[in-house]
Amino acid sequence: MRRLNRKKTLNLMKELDAFPKVPESYVETSASGGTVSLIAFTTIAFLTIMEFMVYRDTWMKYEYEVDKDFTSKLRINIDITVAMRCQYVGSDVLDLAETMVASADGLIYEPVVFDLTPQQKELQRMLQLIQSRLQEEHSLQDVIFKSAFKSASTALPPREDNSLQSPDACRIHGHLYVNKVAGNFHITVGKAIPHPRGHAHLAALVSHESYNFSHRIDHLSFGELIPGIINPLDGTEKIASDHNQMFQYFITVVPTKLHTYKISAETHQFSVTERERVINHAAGSHGVSGIFMKYDISSLMVTVTEEHMPFWQFLVRLCGIIGGIFSTTGILHGFGRFVAEIIFCRFRLGSYKSTSVPLSDGHTSNHLPLITDNSTH
């Protein structure tokens, strides 16, 4: 009884076989079929390698939503060198919401030499080259996001020479926290003085001939400081052509959540528009000499997530490649054989032309002679 059930089950499985087997004696091979098979296997191997490379790669997915966080503080990371002595310059942040000066106690004023050493110039040149490429190829920003915390720091290395030259510039670096509203961070002549109606700078004791707002922005970012991320103003260098010159940077800050396979951080991206002009009251160009960075906070928040192709999707694409190439090459091979047989058949039919056979009565016959057994002897 069990054997009968097994036989029935086995017969049922044989009937459900979707891959019938053909005896090798019934299979005919050809040189053309072998050539097509070799081409198909080569193509499958090449596309499989390319698909595996795509599977190993990742991409960045961007999602946008309204930023609902209004209570947290915004961190500003600053590293700017101004070609003036530290006692002549002052920096502060004017919060436009509260119309008051935010505390800038987190900033350090360090006397330095403005001219860079050869090693520092080389790094700055490379950084400026990267910035120019980022402006042309926006997709390179994804590569920078992936390599965060992996790339080297973009900060300038310390001076490798023991220069005896006296410091002629002031490096203002550090960080400070402000409210998440529009504001104005500026560096101008004189130290800032709090005032009930705003703020002021002690600029009366500084001679106009000592004004020089040539500056170099080694780093400027908003939010959490992430090594390896290159910001739009990193490596910027401006040389003032006049003593009374104003440099303005209009910045739009976009809150960003970065989630990659290496890090998960909350930072900020920003775009910037630059403008500079000489202050000349007689010509109608009014204002204050200095460096002004006016920033505004975007109401949208961007979530950048690094994604990877699922393994099941890789298998589906791989099966599609293999099956599609086999089917396509089989169809093309069959069509080629069909065309070749038609052409060869025409040549064969053309070779069997009718021949004339003379008869005994002087007539001719256009029919082929009948071959008998006696004629073979």
LINWO-V93209 format. One record per backbone hydrogen bond with DSSP energy under -1.0 kcal/mol. CO is the residue of the C=O (numbers start at 0). NH is the residue of the N-H. If there is no record, write none. Layout:
BEGIN
{{CO & NH} {CO & NH}}
END
This chain:
BEGIN
{{0 & 4} {1 & 5} {2 & 6} {3 & 7} {4 & 8} {5 & 9} {6 & 10} {7 & 11} {8 & 12} {9 & 13} {10 & 14} {11 & 15} {13 & 16} {22 & 25} {23 & 26} {29 & 33} {30 & 34} {31 & 35} {32 & 36} {33 & 37} {34 & 38} {35 & 39} {36 & 40} {37 & 41} {38 & 42} {39 & 43} {40 & 44} {41 & 45} {42 & 46} {43 & 47} {44 & 48} {45 & 49} {46 & 50} {47 & 51} {48 & 52} {49 & 53} {50 & 54} {51 & 55} {52 & 56} {58 & 306} {60 & 304} {62 & 302} {64 & 300} {73 & 177} {74 & 222} {75 & 175} {76 & 220} {77 & 173} {78 & 217} {78 & 218} {79 & 171} {80 & 215} {81 & 83} {81 & 169} {84 & 87} {87 & 189} {89 & 187} {91 & 185} {92 & 101} {93 & 183} {94 & 98} {99 & 94} {103 & 106} {107 & 172} {109 & 170} {111 & 168} {116 & 120} {117 & 121} {118 & 122} {119 & 123} {120 & 124} {121 & 125} {122 & 126} {123 & 127} {124 & 128} {125 & 129} {126 & 130} {127 & 131} {128 & 132} {129 & 133} {130 & 134} {132 & 136} {136 & 139} {137 & 140} {138 & 141} {139 & 143} {140 & 144} {141 & 145} {142 & 146} {144 & 147} {146 & 149} {146 & 150} {160 & 162} {168 & 111} {169 & 81} {170 & 109} {171 & 79} {172 & 107} {173 & 77} {175 & 75} {177 & 73} {178 & 180} {181 & 95} {182 & 294} {183 & 93} {184 & 292} {185 & 91} {186 & 290} {187 & 89} {190 & 201} {192 & 199} {194 & 197} {197 & 194} {199 & 192} {200 & 202} {202 & 205} {206 & 209} {207 & 210} {213 & 82} {214 & 237} {215 & 80} {216 & 234} {218 & 78} {220 & 76} {221 & 267} {225 & 228} {226 & 148} {230 & 233} {232 & 235} {235 & 216} {237 & 214} {242 & 244} {243 & 278} {244 & 289} {245 & 276} {246 & 291} {247 & 274} {248 & 293} {249 & 272} {250 & 295} {251 & 270} {252 & 297} {253 & 268} {254 & 301} {255 & 266} {256 & 303} {257 & 264} {258 & 305} {262 & 259} {264 & 257} {265 & 223} {266 & 255} {268 & 253} {270 & 251} {272 & 249} {274 & 247} {276 & 245} {279 & 284} {283 & 285} {284 & 279} {289 & 246} {290 & 186} {291 & 248} {292 & 184} {293 & 250} {294 & 182} {295 & 252} {298 & 66} {300 & 64} {301 & 256} {302 & 62} {303 & 258} {304 & 60} {306 & 58} {309 & 313} {310 & 314} {311 & 315} {312 & 316} {313 & 317} {314 & 318} {315 & 319} {316 & 320} {317 & 321} {318 & 322} {319 & 323} {320 & 324} {321 & 325} {322 & 326} {323 & 327} {324 & 328} {325 & 329} {326 & 330} {327 & 331} {328 & 332} {329 & 333} {330 & 334} {331 & 335} {332 & 336} {333 & 337} {334 & 338} {335 & 339} {336 & 340} {337 & 341} {338 & 342} {339 & 343} {340 & 344} {341 & 345} {342 & 346} {343 & 347} {344 & 348} {345 & 349} {350 & 352} {356 & 364} {358 & 361} {362 & 358} {364 & 356} {373 & 376}}
END
